[in-house]
Amino acid sequence: MGLVIFRNLDSGEIRPLFLPTPTPTRTSTSYSLEGETHFMAGDLDKAIAAYQLATHAEPDNAQLWAELARIQTYSSNLLTTDAEKSARMQDAQASINQAKELAPEDSTVRAIRAFVLDWSASLAGAQVSSLLAEAEAEAIYAIRLDPANTLALAYYAEVLVDQQKWLQAQQNANQAAKQNPNLMDVRRINAYVLESLGEYNEAISEYQAAVDINPNLTFLYISIGKVYRHLELYDNALEYFAKAANINEQLGVKDPIPYLAISNTYVQQGQFLIASRNVLKALQINPSSPDVYAQLGLVYYKGRNYEGSIPAFECAILGCTAEKSCEVRDCDSTVDPAVTVQGMPLSDSTVVYYFTYGSVLAGLHKEGDDYCVQAMDILGKVKAGFSEDATVMGIVTAGEEICSD
């Protein structure tokens, strides 16, 4: 009997006493529920991480890949630089392409792919038209697969707005809202359509309806605040931007966007000191973002603190050392992290920073310094990239004339 027991122990048929209980393997459903919970809570980074684990647990599930792509796309709204947004949208495209490969005839997969392509188009430069055309084709195919797919109608409406097909966009948005008014995406997109048509009060109501469905998505509060700011209802705008900041603080989410929105609102009111304080708060959250340094430089410039704008623009455009970045963000080197900043390349979204920096350098030039040398270098890059833009070239020419004199 003893020999039999030893043999069975050796073969594994009998297990020794007091071994630890095997750890259960989490299912894809468990991870996806966690991801959905984080999304509803407004923590999109954690939602993405959970859905990525879900796709690892069940890599052949197209719906998991599609939902991951949807959340990745929305999360790009919380990033500050084009480079960060482009990287996130590339991730979203990879996820939705995987979903399409797994389920090419799934209406919702094709609808979400239209959404991903549409948001990618805003960062595509010369490829905007082709990406929007592909997004439109995906949305039309999704509707053909399932005419009752509300998300497909809503995303199609968003694509149509970005193609400036206003009447078609409104028709599709209205139809989606009639079919299912209880989807956040539907109410958000209906608000976007109304905002694009200049129906701002109705847009605010629709954005608020989206908030009522999902009260923790900060990008919805930012959208409402921007509409109020456009209407010059600054107190209302600040209220919604502050709500977004409070949600992030409660969740422990490090997001500078609400503070930048607050800063821009104070700039429009001519209150540059409090505006700069909010950008500095944004820099505490994200001290490596060149875009935030650029926005600080712009606030200083508009507030006529020209000297102060120069190091901020330098960090944003040329990059700067940890010592210089600490100086710009007024940090405590014994407590705050040492951060080296990489400069931003010239693009449609950064050209305003470039020509403002060049103009400040030219305007503050004095005999014996090298400001004009730096200004001509910056303005030369702008001239090479935007020679056909009359407004930009007027600013470049003025700067060049100051330095040539």
Secondary structure as UniProt FT lines:
FT   HELIX           2..11
FT   TURN            17..18
FT   HELIX           28..41
FT   HELIX           44..57
FT   TURN            59..60
FT   HELIX           62..75
FT   HELIX           76..78
FT   HELIX           82..102
FT   TURN            104..105
FT   HELIX           107..121
FT   TURN            122..123
FT   HELIX           125..127
FT   HELIX           128..145
FT   TURN            147..148
FT   HELIX           150..162
FT   TURN            163..164
FT   HELIX           166..179
FT   TURN            181..182
FT   HELIX           184..196
FT   TURN            197..198
FT   HELIX           200..213
FT   TURN            215..216
FT   HELIX           218..230
FT   TURN            231..232
FT   HELIX           234..251
FT   HELIX           257..268
FT   TURN            269..270
FT   HELIX           272..285
FT   TURN            287..288
FT   HELIX           290..302
FT   TURN            303..304
FT   HELIX           306..317
FT   HELIX           322..328
FT   TURN            329..330
FT   TURN            333..335
FT   TURN            348..350
FT   HELIX           351..363
FT   TURN            367..368
FT   HELIX           371..385
FT   TURN            387..388
FT   HELIX           390..404
//
